[in-house]
Structure formats: structure tokens, C-alpha cells
Amino acid sequence: MRVIAGRHRGARLHAPRGEATRPTSDRVREALFSILASVTDERVLDLFAGSGALGIEALSRGAASAVFVDSAPAAVSAVRRNLEALGLETEADVVRRPAIAFLEGAAIRGAQYDLVFVDPPYRLASAVGPELSAALTPVLAPDARVVAESDRRAPLVLDLPLADERRYGDTLIRIHGAR
């Protein structure tokens, strides 16, 4: 895996070992960021961060900051390793916590995000949609975009306005807006 574009273009990224993490492929990330166009100065939240590839790609392309959230120690370690290797520690926070718990705390703090990546483990995606939808709503900035990645056979369904949907093999990408 490599950063596709921006100031860290070509940098290698490390993924957690094992099959618990399924990094977004370079091809899908490249297509996704073409659809998103500019992410300059956006506040990014990368839920179920895994390797952090999506949030790191956004930082490389000019996002102002990123918060990476994952409950798996190996994923948190991989994100920290990638951020350190690229010198991005001052632009990012890494939080080891379940996504819903993080979102509930962020809502209490009044945190707002412009771009949210939601990429839960494929086996959980269809079950977490309703709870994620409710927890996401309070932390979305007025013009926020939410990118949901899941398996096309068991899609992640969010109760947010759908702006775009694309399929790349078995991967389904849905881009939602805020309410």
C-alpha cells in the first residue's frame, strides 16, 4: 500500500498483520479521492481506521487534521507507525476506542468533522448501520461528507442522504451528506 497523491505521494504504508484488517485498495482510494475532489482544510475522522490509509491520504492531499479511531491494538499501532514515518503526528490524533463510544464522546465535546470515513469490518457492516447513523449525526459539520465502505453483498446502510454510490468489484462505496 502506498499514498496515492499529495505531499506524501508514493510513501509506503504498513497494515496490521493478520486478516482482521482489510485495507482499502490503492485503486479504490484513487477513485474515491477523484470523486471527493478537494479535501483541503477539512477536519477528517477515520473510523475503523485499520492502517489509517484513508485519513493519511486525506492529510497528504491537504486536510487540516485527522482523528483515527480503532479498537484493535494492532491497528492503532499501525496507524501510529504510519503517521510517525510520514511526520504527521502533529496533524493527527489516534484513539483506541470502539467507534460508537468515540462518537458519543465527540458529540458531548461538540466536535465537528467535514469528512468521515466509515469502514467497519465487512462482517459487522450490515449490523452497525442504525447505531452508527444516530451517533454520526451530531458530529457532522453542516456540509460534511460521510464515506461508507462495505461489501456489496452486505452493505453498510446509513440513515443519511445518499449523494453517490460506486462499486469496485466486491467493494461498495457510498458517499452521504449531513442532514
N, C-alpha and C positions, 0 to 999 in steps of 0.2 A: 504494500500500500504506500502511496505517495500523495503529497499535497499536489493538487491539480494545477492551481494558478495562484497568482498574487505574489507577495513578497517572499514566501517560503516555497515557491513552486519547485517541485522535484524532490523535496525533503522526504525521507523515508519515515513512515510511522510504524510503531510497534503495536501489535494487538495482544490482548491477553491470551495465554495459552489455553488449549482445550477447545471444546465445542460449545461452551456456554455463551460465547460471544460470536456473533456473525457480523463482521464489519461490512458496511455499505461499500459495494464495489466501486472502483475508480470510475467506471463507465456510468453508473447511476449517479454518483456525486457530480460528475461533469455535466450530465444532462440536467440534474436538479438545479445546479447553480446557474446554468444558462436560463432556465425558466425563472428563477428568482431575480435575475439581473443584479441590481446593486444591493449590497448589504452594508454599504459604507455607514459608519457611525451607529449601527444598530446594536442593541443590547440583546445578546443571544443566550438562550437556555437550551442546553443539550441534555435531555432526559434519557435515561437508559444509555448513557454515553459510550459504554464499551471502550473502544480505543480513543474516542474523542475526535475521530476523523471529521465529522460534520462540523462541530464547533471550531476545530482548528482550521478547517477550510474557510469558514466564515471570517475568522481572525486574519488569516492570510490575505483575504480579499477586502479587508478594511473595516470589519466590525469593530465597534468601540470596546466591547468586553464580552466575555462568555463565562457562564457558570455551567460546569459539568457535574451531572448528578448520576450516581450509580450506587447500587447497594453491594456490589461484589468487590471484595478487596483486590482481586486481580485486575479488574477493570480500572479501579481508582489508581492503582499503582501504574498501569499502562498509560493512563491519561497524564499523570504527573510526570512520568518519564518523557513522554512526547512533548509536553509543554516546556520542560527543562531543556531538552535537546534543542528546541527552537527559540529559547529565550523569551517565552510568552508568559512566564509566571506572574508578571505584574498586571497583565490584561485579563487574567483568568482566575477563577476560584474553582476548586474541586471539592465536592461534598459527597461523603459516603453516607447515603441515606436512601430509603425507599422513595420513589418518585412522588407518591401521593403525600407522604409525610412532609417532604420538602416543599411541595406546592402549598400545603396548608400553612406552613411556617412563613413562606414567602408572601402569602396573602395577608397574614397578620402584620408582617413588616411593611406592607404596602409596596413591595417590589413589583416592577412592571418590565415586561420583555417585549421587544419588537419582532423577534424571530425565535420560534420554539421548534426544536427538533424532537419528535417523539418516535422512538424506535424500540419498542419493547421486544422481548424475546417472542419470536413468532408464535410459540405455543401458548402464550398468555394474551396475545393481542386482542382476540375477539372477546375475551372476558373483562378486560380493563377499560374498555371504551367509555361506558357511562360514568364510572368513578373519575376517570381522567378528565372527561368533558367538564364535569362540575368543578373539579379542582383547578383546572386551567383558566377558566373564565375570569376569576378575579385578578390574575396576574398578567393578563394580556393588555398591552398598550392599545389605544384606540384603532390604529391601523396595523395591528400585529398580523403576522402570518404564522400559521402552525403547519409544519410539515410532518405528516404521519407516514411512516414506512411500515409495511407489513407484507405478509404472504398473500397473494391474490386469492388463494383458496380459503383463507381465514382472516379476512381483512379487519383492521382496526377501524371501528366506526366511532367517529366523534360527533357529538351534537353541536357542531359549529358550521357556519356557512361554508359550503364547498366551492372553491374557486377554480380548481384544476385537478385532474386525475390522469396519471400516466402509468403504464405497465411496462416493465423491463424484465422479460422472462417471467419468473415466478414472483418478482418483487412488484408491489403496488405502492405508488407514491400518491398521496392525496395532499393537496395544499388547501388549507382552510383559512378563513379570515376570522376576525374577532366579531362578537355580536355587537 
